[in-house]
């Protein structure tokens, strides 16, 4: 462990110096993007070398890459370009969940409210002589299932991000 710290102490010092220099003066956005791309490329190359040396499996390379991308996304959470992305994801979730609730509500209303004989297209299964499961009821159940799908999908999308 001590040898490993000595091995990376130079890298830590250099990285701290780099951060200090970046904080001293404003850096143009184009240069920030350029440096970020360079950093990600070097980290990707280092992870490949580490894996090629036989220390880790390919699954961990993917994990490292995903973690780096996630870290980069979290670091840029309040940047102007990232706020638009987050707002669109939030709006998409809101629209999906609202549509889901609307479909579920309409489906239940179609089932609960009595319909005139013109809308009772055909009865599929009779409960008694005057009542049964109709095509309209089946249509209402399809609407309810679509609403549940949209509602659950909105939360799954939220969890992915």
Number of C-alpha atoms within 10 A of each C-alpha: 6 6 8 8 10 11 11 11 12 11 11 13 11 12 12 12 12 11 11 11 11 12 10 8 8 8 10 8 9 9 10 12 11 10 12 13 12 12 12 15 12 12 15 17 12 13 19 17 13 14 16 12 10 9 8 13 12 13 9 13 18 14 11 16 15 12 12 15 13 13 12 13 14 11 10 13 14 12 10 9 10 14 13 12 12 14 11 12 16 15 12 15 20 15 15 21 21 16 18 24 18 15 24 24 15 17 23 15 12 18 17 11 8 10 11 8 8 7 11 14 12 14 14 13 11 11 10 7 6 6 10 14 15 18 16 19 21 15 14 22 19 15 21 21 16 18 24 18 16 22 23 15 16 22 14 12 14 13 8 6 9
